[in-house]
Each structure stands twice: as structure tokens, then as C-alpha cells.
């Protein structure tokens, strides 16, 4: 009974936090007090060390700048999470801090979880623990994504979304075919001559595709292939065969068409040109993708408005990574010289 109650309270707290995020964004628009995020040489040096440990090489100026920007974003999100009190309402954060304090104090410590949690907050563990930090940043990301809720898209909006992304949703050309296979391993140098002779026989005797299955060599793939895109055919018979098969006109024996395995005589039974999908067939994936894009847009817009609070006293943006890197190198050089 206790666990569902805890989850219920946590959900309620996060909904309260969501309202607070909306209010915070409105405060920014109204001109909230300016705060600072310091990108010091020590910060840049730590970010650079982490990059080297992760990639095995020193990052370029552009790569380092991107990592510094990401650090600034996370710092803004973390500070906002603490300002909104997420560190005090998130059950995962609470459990982590209590566990940390139990480890430090020892299992024989008589204090309650509440007392240990209060001490963790008092010593700033909610700000220094990397797992807690990442959790709070993640929670702020979720809250920002939900800070600008939108009505479910209409069918017309979904159709427009699908039509604007043909590379993702448009159904490419497809063919349905029957083929007769001749093995390169079995026929060797006679392969092409055998293939041409078999085609002449098929045409002379007007052999329909259903009657031709036993006239070739055994093959590991089916001789009758349903509607296939070029990519699907390429997986089975190689890109050269797929490209050639898509160019064939329906009806009649054609070829030989070469594949990775040998040669094939092909009868295209049906060809369908590229077409837009029926909305119902892509509704779920399009709805999910569109919502994800809207969430990302809401997050970026919310983060930009929050980040506007964190500038220096002159209103300039945070120092560039290259400037901080040069300052860090100069500081190290001065230290070495002394």
C-alpha cells in the first residue's frame, strides 16, 4: 500500500513542478534577475580531460566548444531544478542521498532516513553527487518538454507532416516477380550461354512463370517474390540484381540478370511506382515522431529562455571555450614557471 502512495505523491509533486516551470518561463519573459554561469579555465580543463578519457584524443576547438555549451546547458538545468525544489521531491534523488549517507555514516548509525536526508541537503550532496545531478537535469528536460503542451495533431497536420518527409514515409517503387536461377558454381564458364539458351526455350515454348520453377538450379531463396523494394531485393540477391529488376517492365521473360549467386531469368508480374502511404498505416509512427519533434522544440525554446538568465553582468554570453582553454593553458604555464 505504501509504494503506490509514494508514486502518487511523486507524480503530484512533478505536476506541481511543471506548473512552476511554466511560471519560471513567464518570469523570464517579464525580465527575471540575471545570474551567472562561470566557465572558468578549471571547468574547461575538466571538460577537456573527460573528452580525452572518452575518445582517446584531444578535442578540436569546435568539439570542445560544443562540450562546453552542453555543460552550460546542464548547469542551467541543474540550477533551475534546485531552485524549483526538484531535489526535495524526487524519490530517486531522496533514495540516492539516503543511501550515500548510510554508506558514509555506517550501518550502525541510529539516525532515521529523514535525518540522513536532511543532513545530505545541508552539506550540499544534492549538488555534488553526479548521479543526483544527472537525474535532476533529466527531470528538468522532461518538464521543459511538457511545459508547452499542444493539442493532438489533426489528420490534416499528420498528412502534411508525412508528405514533408518523403524520405521517411514515401513507399518506394516495388516489383513482384518470378525468377529462374542458374548457378555460377555449378555451370562455371557455360553460365551465360546456358542462361541465354534457357531464355530462348522459355520464350519459344511460351512457358508461364508458374510452370518454370523446376527448369533452373536449386536455390536457397524463393523463386516467387512478393512486392519488393530495391533495398529488400538487394538484401536477398545483391544490389546489381535489385537495380536491374526494378528497371524491368512487367510481363514476359527478361534477362539474364546477374546476381551475387549466378544468373536469373526474370518475369516481372507487377510493378508499383512510388506512392504516398495511407495515413492509417503510418499514423502511430508519424504521431510519435511529430510529438517528439514538438517536445524537442519546446525543450529548446524553454532552455533558451532559461539560459538567458545566466549571463554576465554586462549581458554578454558565457566565455567561449577557446578563450577559456587559452586561459587554462596560460595558468598552467605560469604555475610551471613558478
N, C-alpha and C positions, 0 to 999 in steps of 0.2 A: 504493500500500500504506500510505503514511503517513497519508493523510486518514482512512480507516476506523479506524485505530488511535487517532487523536486523538479522533474521535467516540466510540469505545468508552470511552476514558478519561474523557471529559467526562460521559457517561451514568453511568458508575460513580461519579464524583465527586458528581453530583447525587443519586444514590440514597443515598450516604453522607450528604449534606446533609439529605435527607429524614428519615433516622433522627435526625439531630441536631436537626431542628426538633421532632420528636415528643418528644425528650428535653428540649428547651427548654420546651415547653409543660408537661411534667410538673414541671419545676423551678419554673415559675411557680406551679403549684398548691401546691407544697411551701413557697412563700414565698421567692422569689428576691430578691436585693438590689434596692433601689429606685434608679432612675436618674431623670434629669430631661430633659425636652424644654422648652427655653426658648422661649416665644412672646413674643419681645421686640417693642417698638414698631418696630424696624427690619424685623423679619420681616413684621409686619402691613403695614407701608408697602410693602414689596416685593410682597407678595401683592396688595395693592390696585392698585399700578401695573400689574401683569401683567393684572389683571382689566379695568382701563380700556383697556389696549392691545388686549385680546382682544374686548371688547364695545363699546368706544367710549363708555362711561358709567361713572360711579362706582357700585360695587355697594352695595346696601342692607345694613343691618346683618345681616339673615338670610343674604344671599348671601355676605357677607364671612365670617361665622361658618362657613358650610359650606366655604368655600375654606380657611380656617384649619384646620378639622378635617381636611380632606383632606391638607393639608400636614403636620400632625402624624402622621397615619397613614403617609404616605410616609417621614417622618423615622424613625419607629419601624421600619418595614420595612427601610429602608436601614441603620440601625444594627445590626439583627439580622443582616442579610445579611453585613455586615462582620465582626460578632462570630463568625459561623459560618464565615468564610473563603471565602464565595462569590466575593469579588473576586479570590481567588487560584486558583480552579479553573475559572472560566468562560472558555472560549476566546474568546468575543466580547469580553469585558472585556479580556483579555490583548492581543488584536489591536488594540483601540482604543488602549490605553495605549502600546503599542509604536509605533503609527503617530503618536500625538501627540508622543512623544519624538523620533522620527525627524524630524518637522517642526521641532521646536524646536532640535535639535542639528545639523541639516543632513545631507544625504545622504552627505557625506564622513566623518561620524563613524565611527570604526572599531569602536565597541562592538557587541557581539552583541545580538540581541533579548533574551536573558535579562538582560544587563546593563542595557539600557534599561528593561526591565520592572521590575527591582529598584529602579532609581532613581525610576521613576514612583511606586511604592509608598512609597518613602522620603519623597518630597516631598508625599505625600497626594493625588496626582492621582486616585486611585480614589475619593476622597471629594468632590473638587471638580468633576470633569467631569460635565456634566449628562447626557450620553448614557450614561455608565457608571452614574450614579445611577439613571436610569430603568430600565436593564437589570437592576440588582440588585433594585430594587423589584419589577419584573415577575417575576423569578425567585423572590423570596420569596412573591409572590402564588401562583404555581404550586405552590410547596412547601407552603404553608398549605392550599391546596385539596386536596392529596393527603395531608395529614398525618393525616386521619381516614378511611382507606379503608373503604368499605362493600361488602357483598356485592351482586351484581347483584340488582335488584328482582325479586320473583316476579311471575308473571302476575296474581295477585290484587292485588298492590301497584300494578301498572301499571293494572289496570282501575279501581281506586279513584282513582288519580291522574287518569285520563281523565274519570271520572264527576264528579270535583270541579271540573272546569274545562269546563263545557258550552259556555261562550262560545268556547272554542278548538277543541274537538273534536266537539261535537254536530253532526250533519248537519241543516241547517235544512230546512224544507218545500221540496219541489220539484214542478214540473209538467212534463209532456211535452205539447206542443201543436202544432197546425197553425193557421196564420192566413192570411187573405186580406187583402191590403193595398190600400188606396185612397189615392192620392197627394193631399196638400193642394195642392202646386204645380200639378198637372195639373187638378184639379177645382174649385179655388177655392171660391166660395160654395156650390156644389152638393155639396160633400163629404159633409155629414151626410145629406142626402136620398138621395144615391147609395148610401151605406152602408146605410141602413135598407131601401132597395129591394132591394139585393143580399141582405140577410139574409132578407127575405121570400121571395125567389126560392129561396135555398138550403133554407129550411125547407119551402116548397111542393113543391119537386121532390125533397126528401129526398136532397140531394147529400151523399155521404160525403166526409170530409176529403181522401182521396186523389184524388178527382175534381174538387176545387175549385181546384187550383193555378193554372190558367190563367184564372180568372174575375176576377182583380184586376189591378192595375197592376204593372209590373216593379219589383222591389225589390232593394236591394243585399245584404240579409241573407236567409238561408234561410227558406222558408215552413214547413218542418218543423223543430222544435226539440226535441232530446232533453231529458232531465231537466235542468231549470234551477232554480237557486235564485233568489230575488228579486234578489240582488246581480248574478248573472250575466245575468238578463234586463235589468236596469237598464243594464248596460254596452252592450247592443245596441239596446234600444228605449226607454230612458229610465225614470226611477223611477215615473212615473204609470202607464205600461203594466204594469210589473213588479208594482206593488202591486195593480192591478186583476186581473191574470191569476192571481195567487196566491189570490185570493178566489173564483174561478170554480169551479163544480162540474164534474166530468168528464161528457162526453157531450153532444152537441148543439151547435148553433151559438149563440154568445152575442156580445153587443156591440151596436153598435160600441164598441170600446175605443180610446181616443185614445192616440197616442204622439207622440214628437218629430217624426215624419215625416208623420203623417196619421191615418187611422183603420183599424182592423183588425176583422175578424170572426174570432172565435176558437173553436176546438174543442179543449177540453182532453181529451187522450187518456188521461192518467194523472196521478194526484196521489198524492204520498207525504208523509205527515206527518213532522215532525221525529223523528229516531231517533238512538240511540247507535251509534257506528261499531263495526264488527268490530275486535277488538283487533289482528289481524294487519295491518289496513290503516293503523293509526296506530302500530304498535309502534316503528318506528325513531324517529319524531319524538317520541313520548312518552318513550321511553327516554333520548333525548338531552336533552330538556327537564328530565326528572326528575334526571338526573345533574348537569346544570348548576345546578339549584336546590340539590342536595346539596353540590356544590362551593362554591357561594356561601355556604351555611350554615356549612360547615367553615371557610371563609376568615374569615367574620365572627366566628365563635366563637374561632378561633385568634388573630385580630388583637386581639380584646377582651382575651384573656388576656395577650398580649404587651404591649399598651398599658398594662395595669395596673402594669407595672414602671416606666413612665415618668411619674411624678407628682412633686410637690414633697415636701420633707422632712416636711411635715405630713400627707401623704397626700391632699391636695386635688387636683382635676383641674387641667389646664393652664388658664391665664388665658383668659377669654372674649375673643372678637375685639373686642367693643365696648370693653372695658376697655383692651385694647392699642391700639385705634385712638385713644381719648381720650388715652392716654399719649403716643402718637406725635404727636398734634396739639399737646399741651401742650409737648412737647420742641421741636417746630418753632417754636412761638410764642416760647418762651424764647430760642431761638437767634436768631430775627429781632430780638427786643428788645435783645439784647446787641450 
